[in-house]
Amino acid sequence: MSRNVVLYELMSLDGFADDPGEGEWFGDADERFMGFLDEVIAKQDTVLLGRRTFDKWAPYWPTSTMQPFADFINTTPKLVFSSTDLGVAWSPSDQVRAAAAPFVTDLKRTDGGDIGIHGSLSLARTLLAAQLVDELRLVVAPSLDGRGKRLFDGDAGLQRFELLTSERSGGCLLLHYRRRS
């Protein structure tokens, strides 16, 4: 049996996912937004992070009270893809110097729950291009950002997903897709 890689991403209508919320483009999400997040993380027992996300999150999340994510991200094992030593300790985190795609291919074959990707756009795009992402959990804000990095940059080629659920949280869309076999 294979573990699922689940990509959870916050993004604007025009596809930008770089530093969501810092430009205040999320607006009127309600309690369903947090329920959607809780559904995603309830099945995850491993998180994959890129170096940039790790460096940004490591000083913030250990003292955050934003639930349910703070407890989850502070206690779940994190695998951080980086070729240079991590400058900050954030337990439980382990550095991975290997190439992401072969490493995740092997990780999917191990026992355990879902493997989550949160933020980490470069890593997410690498794993999408390698067709290793099994589910997309997207929160689409009712805003156009027009700047930053896009989650889908065109390098992944044609991939087909089926829509499992779609809900609203205020003006945001909460979308759940699964890769078609």
C-alpha positions in Angstrom: 0.0 0.0 0.0 1.2 3.5 -0.8 1.0 6.6 1.3 -0.7 9.6 -0.2 1.1 12.9 -0.8 -1.3 15.7 -0.1 -0.6 19.3 -1.2 -2.4 21.9 0.9 -2.1 25.4 -0.5 -3.6 28.8 -0.1 -3.8 30.7 -3.3 -5.4 33.7 -5.1 -7.8 33.5 -8.0 -5.0 34.2 -10.4 -2.9 31.3 -9.1 -0.4 33.1 -6.8 0.5 31.2 -3.7 3.6 33.1 -2.5 3.1 34.5 1.1 -0.7 34.3 1.2 -2.3 36.5 3.7 0.7 38.9 4.0 -1.0 40.9 1.2 -4.3 40.4 3.1 -6.0 38.8 0.1 -7.8 36.2 2.2 -10.6 38.5 3.4 -13.7 36.8 4.8 -12.9 33.1 5.4 -15.1 31.7 8.2 -14.9 28.8 10.6 -15.3 26.3 7.7 -11.8 27.3 6.5 -10.3 26.0 9.8 -12.5 22.8 9.6 -11.1 22.2 6.1 -7.5 22.5 7.4 -8.3 20.2 10.3 -9.6 17.5 7.9 -6.4 17.7 5.9 -3.9 17.5 8.9 -5.9 14.9 10.8 -4.6 12.2 8.3 -1.0 13.5 8.1 1.9 12.1 10.1 4.7 13.6 8.1 5.3 17.0 6.6 7.6 18.0 3.7 9.0 21.5 3.8 11.3 23.4 1.5 14.1 25.4 3.1 12.5 28.8 2.6 9.3 27.8 4.3 11.2 26.1 7.1 13.3 29.3 7.7 10.1 31.4 7.8 8.1 29.0 10.0 10.6 27.8 12.5 10.8 31.0 14.5 7.0 31.6 14.2 5.1 28.4 14.9 6.6 27.2 18.2 5.0 30.2 19.9 1.9 30.4 17.8 -1.6 29.7 19.3 -3.3 29.4 15.9 -5.1 26.1 16.2 -5.4 23.5 14.9 -2.3 24.1 12.8 0.1 25.2 15.6 -0.2 21.9 17.6 0.0 19.9 14.4 3.1 21.5 12.8 5.0 21.6 16.1 4.5 17.9 16.9 4.5 16.3 13.5 7.9 15.1 12.0 9.1 17.5 9.4 11.4 16.6 6.5 13.2 19.7 5.3 14.8 19.6 1.8 18.0 21.6 1.9 21.5 21.3 0.7 22.8 23.5 3.5 22.6 23.0 7.2 19.5 24.2 8.9 20.3 27.2 11.0 17.4 26.9 13.4 16.4 24.0 15.6 12.6 23.1 15.4 11.8 19.7 16.7 10.9 17.3 15.3 12.7 18.2 12.0 15.2 16.3 9.9 17.2 17.6 7.0 17.0 15.8 3.7 19.9 16.4 1.3 18.7 13.9 -1.3 16.8 14.9 -4.4 13.1 15.3 -3.6 11.4 13.1 -6.2 13.3 9.8 -5.5 13.2 10.4 -1.8 9.5 10.9 -1.8 8.9 8.0 -4.1 10.6 5.8 -1.5 8.8 7.5 1.4 5.5 6.8 -0.2 6.3 3.1 0.1 6.7 3.2 3.8 4.0 2.6 6.4 2.2 5.6 7.8 -0.5 8.3 7.2 -0.6 11.0 4.6 2.5 13.0 3.8 1.7 16.7 3.7 3.2 19.5 1.8 2.4 23.0 3.2 3.6 26.1 1.6 7.0 25.2 0.0 6.1 26.1 -3.6 9.4 25.0 -5.2 9.1 21.6 -3.5 5.4 21.4 -4.4 6.1 22.1 -8.1 9.0 19.6 -8.2 6.7 16.8 -6.8 3.8 17.8 -9.1 6.1 17.6 -12.1 7.2 14.1 -10.9 3.5 13.2 -10.6 4.0 12.3 -6.9 1.2 14.5 -5.5 -1.9 12.3 -5.0 -4.3 15.0 -3.6 -4.7 18.7 -3.9 -6.4 20.6 -1.1 -6.7 24.2 -2.3 -8.1 27.2 -0.6 -8.8 29.8 -3.3 -9.2 33.4 -2.1 -11.6 35.8 -3.9 -8.7 38.1 -4.8 -6.3 38.8 -7.6 -2.7 39.2 -6.4 -0.8 39.7 -9.6 2.6 39.1 -8.1 4.7 36.5 -6.4 5.1 32.8 -7.3 2.4 30.7 -8.9 1.7 27.2 -7.7 1.1 25.9 -11.2 3.8 27.2 -13.4 3.2 25.0 -16.5 6.2 22.7 -16.0 4.3 19.7 -14.7 2.7 18.7 -18.0 -0.9 17.4 -18.3 -2.2 15.7 -15.2 -5.8 14.8 -14.5 -7.5 15.1 -11.1 -11.1 14.5 -10.1 -13.0 16.9 -7.9 -14.1 15.2 -4.7 -15.5 18.2 -2.8 -16.0 21.9 -3.2 -17.3 24.1 -0.4 -17.3 27.8 0.5 -15.8 29.6 3.5 -17.0 33.1 3.1 -15.9 34.1 -0.3 -13.1 31.4 -0.4 -13.4 28.1 -2.2 -12.3 24.9 -0.5 -11.4 22.4 -3.1 -10.4 18.8 -2.8 -9.0 16.9 -5.8 -7.6 13.4 -6.2 -5.3 12.2 -8.9 -7.0 10.1 -11.5 -5.5 6.7 -11.9 
